[in-house]
Amino acid sequence: MSQTLGELINSEIQHAIAQEDVPYPDDVVVTRPNRGTVLSVRLTGEELSRLTESANAHGLPISTEGRRIILAALNGDDMTQTMEAAIRATIRPEYLTGPDAPLIKDSLAA
């Protein structure tokens, strides 16, 4: 008697679970391309909570979110510049050049 699709999938899942702790063969080398260095960072509980919230919001693991934030900072992706670009794209130009324009610039710099 042949297996149904559900039975076949369940069988494969069980086989994969049973193989979880089987070590890789000796000739297999596990690598992380272009990422040979590990950085260890100490965070306060509050900082870790904020990083975790950010990671969850982006649907990323915590370490990936930390890497994303670090690379954004190193690449000069300043949040103020991003916010200013979004405001400029949203607000009509005459409001950005009117008498209150310095107030907008001051609030972006804060």
URGI-V107396 format. One record per residue. RES is the residue in one letter. D_LAST is the distance of its C-alpha to the last C-alpha in whole Angstrom. Layout:
res = {RES:RES}
d_last = {D_LAST:D_LAST}
This chain:
res = {M:S:Q:T:L:G:E:L:I:N:S:E:I:Q:H:A:I:A:Q:E:D:V:P:Y:P:D:D:V:V:V:T:R:P:N:R:G:T:V:L:S:V:R:L:T:G:E:E:L:S:R:L:T:E:S:A:N:A:H:G:L:P:I:S:T:E:G:R:R:I:I:L:A:A:L:N:G:D:D:M:T:Q:T:M:E:A:A:I:R:A:T:I:R:P:E:Y:L:T:G:P:D:A:P:L:I:K:D:S:L:A:A}
d_last = {72:69:65:63:60:58:60:60:56:56:59:56:54:56:57:53:53:56:55:51:52:55:54:53:56:56:56:53:49:46:43:40:40:37:36:38:35:34:31:31:28:27:25:25:26:22:21:24:24:21:22:25:23:22:25:27:24:25:29:29:30:28:29:28:25:24:26:24:20:22:23:20:18:21:21:18:17:13:12:9:12:14:12:12:16:16:15:17:20:20:19:22:21:22:19:17:19:20:19:16:15:12:11:10:9:6:5:5:4:0}
